[in-house]
């Protein structure tokens, strides 16, 4: 059984208004390792906090597949989920499509976040960036102030790569939902991230995690063509080499 993770802090320090599904504390991860034998860990995106998992790898002798989004490392993209979540933590109202929305409670913020996330998830990188930029402009604020330095650097990755229980894999360049993109964009995301990781880390990269778990036959064939030997989705019922099943932490606790 393979567990997929994202941000793995020791504690959730703030009241998270949204994006809570992408935050898995070290305590929760350890509870899963204690209660589930033959568990392997995987972590997506490239959060610095993944370093917190290293003592658990050694304590329980468990492997970690660390799937890195190269655009997050090189700061050419930033996950809108984190930006918007950070905005919602600090604001009880927002403007959206010409309307002012009152978001007083956590549930209202969560509902708004999920609706906006659903709209943005399937877009191209350019469409997504345009709409996120407009959201922050409409609210009279600079999106950069909601972008925290939470992702690894290349030097960080060179260090963690040395750990005998860690293997680095690709999570594409821009964290876009691959099945809704053009063939050219899909292949670029797959091939460019693989080549960049291999160049900077001086190691072979043969494993891939699909952003959002999104894949179809076209994506899987292009992943093979790009040189991947294994690829991982999320919650898929049938596990195959290019669409291996993983489970979220909340299914185990």
N, C-alpha and C positions, 0 to 999 in steps of 0.2 A: 504494500500500500504506500502511495506517495502523497505526502501532504504538501499543499502549496501555500506559500506565505508571501508577504510583501514587506511592509515596515515592521521591524521586530524590536521595539524599545523594551526597556525593563518595566516602565510604567507609562500609562497614558496620562501625561501631565496636565493637559487642558481638557475642558469639556468639549468633546468633539461633536460638532454639529452634524457633520456628514462624513462620508468616506470611511466610516468606522470599520467596514468590512475589510479594509486594506491594512488595518493595524492589529497585529497579533503579538501580544506581550510574550516575553521569554518565559514567564511563569505558565502561561497557557500552553506554550509549546512543550515545556517540560512535562506538564501533566499528561499531554498526549503520548509522549515517549514512555512515561511510566506505565500507562494503561494499555498501550498498544505495542505489541512486539512486532518485529520485522517491518518497522516503519522507516521510510526514507524521507528526507526533507528536501524541498525545493523552494527557492525564493525568487520572485520575479522583480524586475525593474532595475535594481542596483542601489538600494538604500544602504547608507553607511551603517545603519543599525544592525545589519545582518552579521556584523562582526560579533555582536552579542551572543550569537548562536554557537560560536566556536567552542566554548567550554562544554556545551551540551553534546557536541559531536564527539568530543573526547570521552566524556563521562559515560555516554551510552553507546559509543562506537558505532555511530550512525553517519551515513554519507549525506552530503548536501550538494544538490545541483543548483548553481547560482546563475540564473538567467538574466543577462544584462541588456538593457536598452541603451545602445551606444549614444543616442542623441541626448539622453539625460546625463551621461558622463561628460560629454563634450559641451553641454549647455546650449545646444542648438534647438532643443525643445524642452518643454516643461509640462508635467501632467496637469491638465485643466482640473482634474478631480481634486488635487491638492490645493490649487489656487482658489477654487470656488469654496472648498471646505473651510479654508483659512479665512476667507471673506465672511462666510456665514457665521463663523465663531465670534466675529467682532461686530456684526451688524444685525439689528433686529428688524430691518426693513430693507428692501432693495427695489430698484426700478428694473422692469423687464418688459420689453416690447411696448414701451409707452405707458405702462401701468406701474403704480406703486404698490408693492406687496408688503403686507405686515407679516413678519415671521417671528412671532414672539417666543414660541416654544420650540423645543427640540424636534417635535414631530412635524411641525410646519416646515422647519428648515430641512428636515430629512426628506419630506415629500417633494419640496421644490428641487432639492439637489437631485433626487432620482429622476424627476421629470426632465430636468435640463441635461442630465447625464445621458438619458435615453435618446435625446435629440442629437447630442453631439457625437455619440459613440460611433456611429456608422458613417460619418462624413470623411472626406479626404482631409489631409493635413491642412491644406490651404483653407478649405471651408471652415474647419474646426477653429483654426487660429483667428479667422475673420470674425466669427461669432463670439468667441471668448473676448477678443479685443473690444468688440462693440459692447459687450456686457459691462466691462469695467469702465469704458468711456461713458456709457449711459449713467453709471453710478458715480461719475466724477472722481474716479480714483485711478491710480497707476497700478496695473496688475503686478508690476515688479515687486511691490512692497508685500505681496502675498506669496512670493516665491522664496521659500526657505532653502538654505544650503544643506540638503538632506541626502544627497547622492554621492556615491564614491567618486574618487578621482582615479586616473590611470595608475598612479602610484599606490593607492589603496588596493586596487585590483591586483597589481603585481605582488603585493604582500599576501593577500588572501589566497591567491593562486598557489602559493607554496604549501598551503596546508594539505596534508595527504588525504584528508577526507572531503576535500572540496574540488568540484569540477565546474569550470566556467562554461556556460552555454549562451546562446543568443536569444534575445527577446526583441529582435528587430531594431530599427533605427528610431522610429517616431512613435511607437506604441499606437498604431492605428489598427482598426478592425479589418483584417486582410481580405475576407471574402467580398467586401463591398468596394474594393479598389480595382484599378485597371491592372491588366497582366504586367505591364511595364513597371508600375509602382510596386506591385507585390514582389516581383523579382528583385527590384532595387532594394527594398527593405530587407529581404532575406539574404541576398548576396553581399550587400555593402556592410551589414552588421557583422557577418561572419568574417569577412576579409579584414575589417577594422580590428576586431578582437584578436585575430590571429597575428596581425602585424604588430599591435601594441603589446600583446602579452606573450608573443613568441611561443604559441602552443596551438595544437590543432583543436578546432571547435567543430564538433560533429552533432551536437544536441541543440534543439530549438524548443522554445516555449512560445506558442501562439499568443499574441496579445488578446486579452479577454477570452482566451481559449478558442478564438474564432478560426475555423478552417472548413474547407470543403475539398472536393476532389481536385479542383484546379489549384488550390493553395498547396495541397499535399504533394502534387506532382511537381510544382515549381520548387518546393522545398527540397525534394529529391534532386532536382536538376541543379540547385544551388550547392549541393554537396553535403546535406545533412543526412545522417544515418538514423536518427531517432528524433521524434517530435512529440510534444506533450500538450494536451488540451486540459479542459476542466470539466468534471462531472459527466464525461461521456461514458455511456454504458458499456460499449464494446471497446476494449483496449487493443490497438494495433501498433505496429512499429512507428508509424507516422502520425498516430493520434492516441498516445498513451494516456490512460485515465489518471487523474489526480483528484484529491478530495480536499475541501476547505476545512479549516480547523473547527469551525462551528458545527460541523457534522459529527465531530468526535467528542464534544464537551457537553 
